Amino acid sequence: MEPLILFEDDHLLAVNKPAGINTHAPDRFAPEGLHEWLQRHGGRPLAIHHRLDKETSGVLVFGKTAAANRSLTEQFEQKAVRKTYLFLTAAAAPAKPLRVSSPIDGKAAATLFEPAGRCGRFALIRATPETGRTHQIRLHAAQSGFAVAGDTLYERPVSPLPRLMLHAASLELRHPQTTQTVRFDAPTPATFSNPDWLTAAREFRSLLFDSAGSNACRLVSGAADGFPNAVLDRYGDCLLVQWYASPNPALREAFASETLVERSMEKQPTGETASPESRFEVIENGLKFLVSLDAGYSTGLFLDQRENRRRLLARDLHGKTVLNTFAYTCSFSVAAAHAGAVVTSLDLSKRYLDWGRDNFRLNNINPEAHDFIYGDCFDWLARLAKKGRRFDMVLIDPPTFSTAKKGRPFSAEKDYAKLVALAEPLVKTGGTLFCSTNARSLSPQRFMDAVQRGTPRARRMDFATQPFDFRIASGEKPYLKTVWAELD
């Protein structure tokens, strides 16, 4: 996880939080915060003792033990933790150190500002907060005439920048066990020297993705990364860009040295499917998958489901049975089989099921030890239920719109509860029903309601949405909605 992880031992975890991620999820339907994501990826409980604004980058420290948490709580309450920030401003920096003391929400607040040089057209300022009020540095800087560059709340006029140029550069405290003073430093962001959208997009991903574990991710996520009419995905050594309008010359030029495949989303897909010869390997969560960029918009791997496949991998499924409907190229099936399950993969396409068998073999999993069923998922759900088949886990991730062989239309927005009701009888008592959709018109609450209507047996429902690299622009809502339902 380097360079995200700055320090870790049995007591503390210090990380370099990217700008654009919350410290923790603000509500149940929001994307994960860094806190939840780190806990899930590391498999260890972490306690929050301080926070950074979503758009602020830099040092965050979490406690890992009860003793460490007591020590950190005491140090933060006694203001014994020293925090230093760096920020850019389009205004003139103070000529000498300036201490600003101004109440925030009726509470005393003080910040020391010091000039620290220049970064191109911006002045660089060091800020040391003596208290820990919400937006303290941003408010005090704006009140003093040198607002943080890119601050859409307090800077007027707002600098057209890809992020808030505020960075928690260092944090100094007493180690909970040794009692020695320790200091954690986060490198100055590359965007401070090159404040452009592409630098920000690259830096954001570089902090989060370990190339040894995954080499497929979204590099540019439309407007959220400053390119509203394009998305760019990495698949190993190849890139796929999808244009929603005329191609962007700057984006093309930035990746001119790499293998770049282009698709116009204004044209209808040809309906062609990839030949086996066009496929190549990528790595995701340590597993291998075959993809192809040669035909249509479907590459063989939906990157936005990466974190859900990781959740599946984290489960102990030895001795368990899993039914994967709408299996496509069986990426979920491979993850479940790797976790120990015997998997049944169900899909309407023989070609994609064969692709799925190849994915099994690629990961040294014998496809003959698992079942592959060709046919209409809606019909087969009813047939399997009639036969009395039961599974420890059933996965349903249907297309947003589809038409079955018999001409029966399906709309996720209108018909998802009916689909859940078909799948529910196949789940054993105490089993799990995984429900997912990318229907943008279906709100998270309506989706949760549809799942609940389809399976009244649900005793616990955990919601998840798209991964960090599928960034969301201001005013947008996450399109991917997932429920992990545990059934009575």
C-alpha positions in Angstrom: 0.0 0.0 0.0 3.0 2.4 -0.3 2.9 5.3 -0.5 -0.5 5.5 1.2 0.9 4.0 4.4 3.4 6.3 6.1 3.9 4.2 9.2 2.4 1.2 10.9 3.2 -0.9 14.0 1.0 -2.8 16.5 -0.3 0.5 18.0 -0.6 3.1 15.3 -1.4 3.5 11.6 -0.4 6.8 9.8 -1.5 7.3 6.3 -1.3 10.0 3.5 -5.0 10.6 2.8 -5.6 11.6 -0.8 -7.7 14.7 -1.5 -11.2 13.8 -2.5 -11.9 11.1 0.0 -13.8 11.5 3.3 -12.1 10.5 6.5 -15.2 8.4 7.1 -18.5 7.9 5.1 -20.9 10.8 5.9 -24.0 8.6 5.5 -24.9 5.0 4.7 -25.3 5.6 0.9 -22.1 7.5 0.4 -18.9 5.9 -0.9 -16.6 4.5 1.8 -14.4 6.9 3.8 -10.7 6.1 4.1 -11.3 4.7 7.6 -13.8 2.0 6.4 -11.7 1.2 3.4 -8.5 0.8 5.4 -10.3 -1.4 8.0 -11.6 -3.7 5.3 -8.4 -3.9 3.3 -6.2 -4.4 6.4 -8.6 -6.6 8.4 -7.9 -4.6 11.6 -10.1 -2.3 13.6 -9.0 1.4 13.6 -10.2 4.2 15.8 -10.6 7.8 14.5 -9.1 10.6 16.7 -8.9 13.5 14.2 -10.3 14.2 10.8 -9.4 15.9 7.6 -11.9 17.6 5.2 -12.7 15.5 2.2 -10.7 17.8 -0.1 -7.7 18.1 2.2 -4.8 15.7 1.8 -2.1 14.6 4.2 -1.4 12.8 7.5 -4.1 10.9 9.3 -3.3 8.8 12.3 -5.5 6.0 13.6 -5.3 4.0 16.8 -5.1 0.2 16.7 -5.4 -0.9 20.4 -7.3 0.2 23.4 -4.2 1.5 25.1 -3.2 3.5 22.0 -6.7 4.9 21.8 -6.6 6.1 25.4 -3.2 7.8 24.8 -4.3 9.4 21.6 -7.6 10.7 23.1 -5.6 12.2 26.0 -3.0 13.9 23.7 -5.6 15.4 21.4 -7.8 16.6 24.2 -4.7 18.2 25.9 -3.6 19.8 22.6 -0.3 17.9 22.9 -0.4 16.9 19.2 1.5 19.2 16.9 0.0 19.5 13.3 1.5 21.4 10.5 -0.2 22.2 7.2 0.9 23.7 3.9 -1.3 25.5 1.5 -1.2 27.6 -1.7 -2.8 31.0 -2.0 -3.3 33.2 -5.1 -3.0 36.3 -2.8 0.2 37.7 -1.2 1.5 35.7 1.8 2.1 37.5 5.1 5.6 39.1 5.1 6.3 37.6 8.5 4.7 35.0 10.9 1.1 36.0 11.7 -1.0 34.6 14.5 -4.7 34.8 13.9 -7.1 34.4 16.9 -10.7 34.5 15.9 -13.6 32.5 17.4 -15.3 29.8 15.2 -18.9 28.8 16.1 -18.4 30.7 19.4 -15.4 28.8 20.4 -11.8 30.1 20.7 -9.6 29.3 17.8 -6.0 30.3 16.9 -3.7 29.6 13.9 -0.1 30.6 13.2 0.7 31.4 9.6 4.2 31.6 8.2 5.5 32.4 4.7 7.2 29.3 3.1 8.2 30.4 -0.4 6.4 30.0 -3.7 5.0 27.3 -6.0 4.8 28.8 -9.5 2.2 31.6 -9.5 1.1 30.8 -5.9 2.5 31.7 -2.5 3.2 28.8 -0.2 2.1 29.2 3.4 2.8 27.0 6.5 -0.1 26.9 9.0 0.1 25.6 12.6 -3.3 25.3 14.2 -3.3 25.8 18.0 -6.9 24.5 18.2 -8.9 22.1 16.2 -12.1 23.8 15.0 -14.0 22.8 11.8 -12.4 24.5 8.7 -10.2 26.5 11.0 -7.2 27.0 8.7 -9.5 27.8 5.7 -11.6 30.3 7.7 -8.7 32.1 9.3 -6.8 32.2 6.0 -9.8 33.7 4.2 -10.4 36.2 7.0 -6.7 37.3 6.7 -6.9 38.0 3.0 -4.9 34.9 1.7 -7.6 32.2 1.2 -6.6 28.7 0.3 -6.4 28.3 -3.5 -9.2 26.3 -4.9 -11.4 26.8 -1.8 -15.0 26.9 -3.2 -16.4 27.9 0.2 -14.1 30.8 1.3 -12.0 32.0 -1.7 -13.5 34.8 -3.9 -13.0 34.5 -6.8 -12.3 30.8 -6.8 -9.1 29.7 -8.5 -10.0 27.2 -11.3 -8.0 24.3 -9.8 -8.5 20.5 -9.6 -8.5 20.4 -5.8 -8.3 22.3 -2.6 -4.7 23.2 -2.2 -4.5 22.4 1.5 -2.2 19.6 2.8 -1.6 18.2 6.3 2.1 18.0 5.9 3.2 16.6 9.3 1.8 15.4 12.7 3.9 15.0 15.8 2.8 13.1 19.0 4.0 10.8 21.8 4.0 7.2 20.9 1.5 5.3 23.0 3.9 2.6 24.0 7.4 4.0 23.9 6.3 7.5 25.0 9.0 8.8 22.5 8.1 11.7 20.2 7.3 10.5 16.7 6.6 12.6 13.7 4.9 11.5 10.5 5.4 13.5 7.3 3.4 13.3 4.1 5.2 14.4 0.9 4.1 17.7 -0.7 1.5 16.9 -3.4 2.6 16.9 -7.0 -0.4 19.2 -7.7 1.2 22.0 -5.7 3.9 22.2 -8.4 1.7 21.2 -11.3 -1.9 22.3 -10.5 -3.5 20.6 -13.5 -6.4 18.1 -13.6 -4.3 15.2 -15.0 -1.6 15.5 -12.4 -4.3 15.4 -9.7 -6.0 12.4 -11.3 -2.7 10.5 -11.4 -1.7 11.4 -7.9 -5.0 10.3 -6.5 -4.7 6.8 -8.0 -1.0 6.4 -7.2 -1.8 6.7 -3.5 -4.4 4.0 -3.6 -3.4 1.3 -6.1 -0.7 -1.3 -5.6 0.4 -2.4 -9.0 1.4 -5.8 -7.7 -2.2 -6.6 -6.6 -4.2 -4.8 -9.3 -3.2 -3.3 -12.6 -6.6 -2.4 -13.9 -8.5 0.7 -12.7 -10.1 3.9 -13.9 -7.6 6.7 -14.5 -10.0 9.4 -15.6 -13.6 9.5 -14.3 -15.2 12.2 -16.4 -16.0 15.5 -14.9 -14.7 14.5 -11.5 -11.2 14.4 -13.0 -11.7 17.5 -15.2 -12.6 15.7 -18.4 -16.5 15.7 -18.5 -16.8 14.0 -21.9 -14.3 11.1 -21.3 -13.5 8.1 -19.1 -10.1 6.4 -19.3 -9.4 2.9 -17.9 -6.2 1.0 -17.5 -6.0 -2.6 -18.4 -2.5 -3.7 -17.7 -0.3 -2.1 -20.4 -3.3 -1.0 -22.4 -5.6 2.0 -22.0 -9.2 2.3 -23.1 -10.7 5.8 -23.5 -14.4 6.2 -24.1 -15.4 9.6 -25.7 -18.9 11.0 -25.0 -18.2 13.9 -27.4 -15.3 14.9 -29.6 -12.0 13.5 -28.5 -9.9 15.7 -26.1 -6.5 16.4 -27.7 -4.8 17.1 -24.3 -5.9 13.7 -23.0 -4.8 12.0 -26.1 -1.4 13.7 -26.0 -0.9 12.8 -22.3 -1.0 9.1 -23.1 0.5 9.2 -26.6 3.4 7.0 -25.5 1.0 4.1 -24.4 -1.2 1.7 -26.2 -4.5 3.7 -26.4 -7.7 2.2 -27.7 -10.5 4.7 -28.4 -14.3 4.2 -28.4 -17.0 6.7 -29.4 -19.9 6.4 -27.1 -22.0 8.4 -29.6 -22.0 5.4 -31.9 -24.0 2.3 -31.4 -22.0 -0.9 -30.5 -21.5 -3.3 -33.4 -22.6 -6.3 -31.4 -19.3 -8.0 -32.2 -17.7 -10.2 -29.5 -14.0 -10.5 -28.9 -12.0 -13.4 -30.3 -10.0 -15.5 -27.9 -6.8 -14.3 -29.8 -7.5 -10.7 -28.8 -7.7 -11.4 -25.1 -4.9 -10.6 -22.6 -4.3 -10.9 -18.9 -4.9 -8.3 -16.2 -4.5 -8.6 -12.4 -7.2 -7.6 -9.9 -7.0 -8.3 -6.2 -4.2 -10.8 -7.0 -6.4 -12.8 -9.4 -5.9 -12.9 -13.2 -8.7 -12.2 -15.7 -8.8 -12.2 -19.5 -10.0 -9.0 -21.1 -10.2 -7.7 -24.7 -10.4 -4.2 -26.0 -11.2 -5.2 -29.6 -15.0 -5.4 -29.7 -17.8 -3.4 -28.3 -17.9 -1.7 -24.9 -17.7 -4.8 -22.7 -14.1 -5.7 -22.0 -14.8 -8.9 -20.0 -14.2 -7.3 -16.6 -16.4 -4.6 -14.9 -13.8 -2.6 -13.0 -16.4 -0.9 -10.8 -17.1 -4.2 -9.1 -13.5 -4.6 -7.9 -14.3 -3.9 -4.2 -17.3 -6.2 -4.2 -15.1 -9.0 -5.5 -12.5 -8.2 -2.8 -15.3 -8.5 -0.2 -16.1 -11.9 -1.6 -12.4 -12.9 -1.5 -12.2 -11.9 2.1 -14.9 -14.5 3.1 -14.1 -18.0 4.1 -16.3 -20.0 1.6 -14.8 -23.4 2.1 -17.5 -26.0 2.0 -20.0 -23.3 0.8 -22.0 -23.2 -2.4 -22.5 -20.1 -4.5 -24.8 -19.3 -7.4 -23.6 -16.5 -9.7 -26.4 -15.4 -12.0 -25.9 -13.1 -15.0 -22.3 -14.4 -14.6 -20.9 -12.8 -17.8 -17.2 -13.9 -17.9 -17.5 -15.3 -14.3 -15.2 -12.9 -12.5 -17.3 -13.1 -9.3 -17.3 -16.9 -9.8 -13.5 -17.0 -9.9 -13.3 -14.9 -6.7 -15.8 -17.1 -4.9 -14.0 -20.3 -6.1 -10.7 -18.9 -5.0 -12.3 -18.3 -1.5 -13.1 -22.0 -1.4 -16.7 -22.2 -2.7 -18.2 -24.6 -5.2 -19.7 -22.2 -7.8 -22.6 -22.5 -10.3 -22.3 -19.8 -13.0 -25.5 -19.0 -15.0 -25.6 -16.9 -18.1 -27.4 -16.6 -21.4 -24.2 -16.6 -23.5 -22.2 -19.7 -24.2 -19.4 -17.6 -25.4 -19.1 -15.7 -22.1 -19.4 -18.9 -20.1 -16.5 -20.4 -22.1 -14.6 -17.2 -21.4 -15.4 -17.7 -17.7 -14.0 -21.3 -17.9 -10.8 -19.8 -19.3 -10.6 -17.4 -16.3 -10.9 -20.4 -14.0 -8.0 -22.1 -15.7 -5.9 -18.9 -15.7 -6.1 -19.0 -11.9 -5.3 -22.7 -11.6 -8.9 -23.5 -10.7 -10.4 -26.6 -12.4 -13.7 -25.5 -14.1 -14.8 -29.2 -14.1 -15.2 -28.9 -10.3 -17.8 -26.2 -10.8 -21.1 -25.9 -12.7 -21.8 -23.7 -15.7 -25.4 -23.3 -16.9 -26.3 -21.8 -20.2 -29.8 -20.3 -20.2 -32.2 -17.5 -19.3 -31.5 -16.5 -15.7 -35.1 -15.7 -14.9 -36.3 -19.2 -16.1 -33.4 -21.0 -14.3 -34.0 -19.3 -11.0 -37.6 -20.6 -11.0 -36.4 -24.1 -12.2 -33.7 -24.4 -9.6 -36.2 -23.3 -6.8 -38.7 -25.9 -8.1 -35.9 -28.6 -7.9 -35.3 -27.6 -4.3 -31.7 -26.3 -4.9 -30.3 -24.1 -2.1 -27.1 -22.1 -2.0 -25.1 -20.5 0.8 -24.8 -17.4 -1.4 -26.7 -16.1 -4.5 -25.3 -13.2 -6.6 -27.5 -11.2 -8.8 -26.1 -8.3 -10.9 -28.4 -8.0 -14.0 -28.1 -5.6 -16.9 -30.1 -2.4 -16.3 -32.3 -3.3 -19.3 -32.6 -6.6 -21.0 -35.0 -8.9 -22.9 -35.1 -12.6 -22.3 -35.3 -15.1 -25.1 -39.1 -15.3 -24.8 -39.3 -11.5 -25.3 -39.9 -10.7 -21.6 -38.4 -7.2 -20.9 -36.6 -6.4 -17.7 -36.0 -3.0 -16.2 -33.9 -2.8 -13.0 -35.8 0.3 -11.9 -39.2 -1.4 -12.2 -38.6 -5.1 -11.8 -35.7 -5.6 -9.4 -38.0 -6.6 -6.5 -39.4 -9.4 -8.7 -36.0 -10.6 -9.5 -35.0 -10.7 -5.8 -38.2 -12.6 -5.1 -37.1 -15.2 -7.7 -33.7 -15.5 -6.2 -34.7 -15.5 -2.5 -36.0 -19.1 -2.3 -32.6 -20.4 -3.4 -30.7 -18.9 -0.4 -30.2 -21.2 2.6 -31.2 -20.0 6.1 -28.4 -17.8 7.3 -27.2 -17.4 3.7 -26.3 -14.3 1.8 -28.0 -12.6 -1.2 -25.8 -10.2 -3.1 -27.9 -7.6 -5.1 -26.3 -5.0 -7.4 -27.3 -2.6 -10.1 -25.9 0.4 -12.1 -29.3 1.9 -12.9 -28.7 5.6 -12.4 -32.4 6.4 -12.1 -32.8 4.1 -9.2 -31.9 5.9 -5.9 -30.1 4.0 -3.1 -33.2 4.1 -0.9 -35.5 2.8 -3.6 -33.0 0.1 -4.4 -32.8 -0.9 -0.7 -36.6 -0.9 -0.6 -36.8 -3.1 -3.7 -34.5 -5.7 -2.1 -36.5 -5.6 1.1 -39.7 -6.2 -0.8 -38.2 -9.1 -2.7 -36.8 -10.8 0.4 -38.6 -10.1 3.7 -36.2 -12.7 5.2 -33.4 -10.1 5.2 -32.3 -9.4 8.7 -29.3 -7.3 7.9 -28.5 -5.3 4.7 -25.1 -3.7 4.1 -24.9 -1.1 1.4 -21.9 -0.5 -0.8 -21.2 1.6 -3.9 -18.5 2.2 -6.5 -14.8 2.3 -5.7 -12.6 5.4 -5.2 -11.2 5.5 -8.7 -14.8 5.8 -10.1 -14.8 9.4 -8.8 -18.0 11.4 -8.5 -18.2 15.1 -9.6 -19.8 17.7 -7.4 -23.6 17.4 -7.8 -23.4 13.8 -9.1 -24.6 10.7 -7.3 -22.9 7.3 -7.3 -24.5 5.1 -10.0 -23.5 1.7 -8.6 -25.6 0.4 -5.8 -25.0 -2.9 -4.0 -26.7 -4.7 -1.1 -25.2 -7.6 0.8 -28.3 -9.1 2.5 -28.0 -11.7 5.3 -31.2 -13.8 5.3 -33.0 -15.6 8.1 
